[in-house]
Structure formats: structure tokens, C-alpha cells
Amino acid sequence: MILRADPRGTLAIGQPAHAWLSGRLAEAWRWRFAPPDAVRLAALQHDIGMAAWDAAPVLDRRSGLPYSFTSMPRTMHVELWSRAARLMVAQSGYAALLVSMHGTGLYERYVSEQERAAEPVRGYLAAEYAFQERLRESLGADAAVVARNAALLRCWDWLSLFLCTGADQRAAFTAVPTDGEPADLDLRWSNHARTQAALAPWPFTEAGLELRVEARLLDGTYSDQTSLDAALASAPLEMLRLVLRPGSTGQASPPRP
């Protein structure tokens, strides 16, 4: 679950909705990648392990809101990621490989070495690495090409998270695979509502992207799971409209109102 601050309360965006946006970015990407269908599918479904949980999220009693993807307990997070790639295998082994690598990559980049050496993370990583090796061998997949595609998936995930969370004013992603030399992307909001953003260099085939992601509006906080469940069941559906345009790597202009 992604929780985005809103003047009326909190927009609760499901991880699958965020992944749908990642898939839209993959479809519009101008730099080539292969196999295209499987890589796009991985972008679209990279959070498949979260789908059932997001349909009935658990209350975080500290915030009075559902656990977000950054606040959920480690055991819960590991459990959800442990099932993700297995759910993908029935659709595409190649996409399942990328989803598994995306999950382990999160732990490699954002979890301390000490925690990775202890359970439950240690067992999760060992199982995923073995799963990835079996899939690579079965598919005859080139390791360098797979690594390139995994980097693209990380980039699309980063872009979508920036747009969905509205948390940071500016962010960067380095060494994005292109048709030539890797590129460093610069992304920043261009209005105060954080619904319009500028990206440079521009990596899409279209001159601009108008994007949408669905959310549920929560107008308060909740003291127990029953109250949260009732609020989510009756929450109005909101369509968050986002605009992405070519930007400049120079000094940012003040955000427009």
C-alpha cells in the first residue's frame, strides 16, 4: 500500500495500481529492450505478491492507517515477496525471473548486511537466488541481458513510486540502460499539488504522458482493524491524474501553483 498525503486525508494506492503505472511507462519507453512482452509484463505485475494483501490491508496501529510498503513488519514483507515470483510463473517464466530479481534487489540495496544475514531475510534470499538460477538455466537467458532488464524494471518502479507517493520534490536515477551510453535521469515536480512532473533526459516515445492511478480516499485515522475495514469498504474511489513532461537538467524553476 502507498499512502499519499492529500488535503482531504490520505490517498491509499494499492501496490498493483502502482505497478499498473509502471507497466504504462514500460509501454511508452523509447529505448529498446527484449524480450519486450515479458519485460513489460514484469513491470505491470512486479507487485503481484501484494495484490491479495492490498485488497484487505492490515492496520498499522502507530499511524492509524494501513501499513505502507515502507512501514510493514519485516516478516510480513518477506512473506509477501516470497510468493510474488511463484505467482508469475504461470504467466511467464522470464517475467517471474525479473520479479524475483526485483524483490532480492530491494533487500540488497535497502536492508543492512546484518539483517540480510539473519532470518527471515537470509532464508528468503537463499531461496530466491536458487529459484533465479533454475529459471535462468531453464530459459537459457543471457545474464547480461537479464541484468539490463532488471535495471529497467527498477527505473520504471522508481518513476512510478515518485509519481504515486508525491513525497520528494526531486529525485535522480543513475545508469539507466539506453540504446547507447547509460543515462542519468532527473525527475522533479513542477507544481505545488505534485501532479505535474518534469523528467530529463526524456526517455519516452510520446511528447508527454498523461497518467492516471486509482486510489481510495481515507478521511481520518482508525483505532482498530474493524474501523479500517469499514472505512476502506465505503471509501470513495479517486482517480489521481498525473502529467509527465520533458524537463531540463538545469536549475529547477519554482513550482507553479
Secondary structure, 3 states (H helix, E strand, C coil): CEEEEECCEEEEECHHHHHHHHHHHHHHECCCCCCHHHHHHHHHHCCHHHHHHHHCCCEECCCCEECCCCCCCHHHHHHHHHHHHHHHHCCCHHHHHHHHHHHHHHHHHHCCHHHHCCCCHHHHHHHHHHHHHHHHHHHCCCHHHHHHHHHHHHHHHHHHHHHHHCCCCEEEEEEECCCCCCEEEEEEECECCCCEEEEECCCECCCCEEEEEEEEEECCCCCCHHHHHHHHHHCCEEEEEEEEEECCCCCCCCCEC
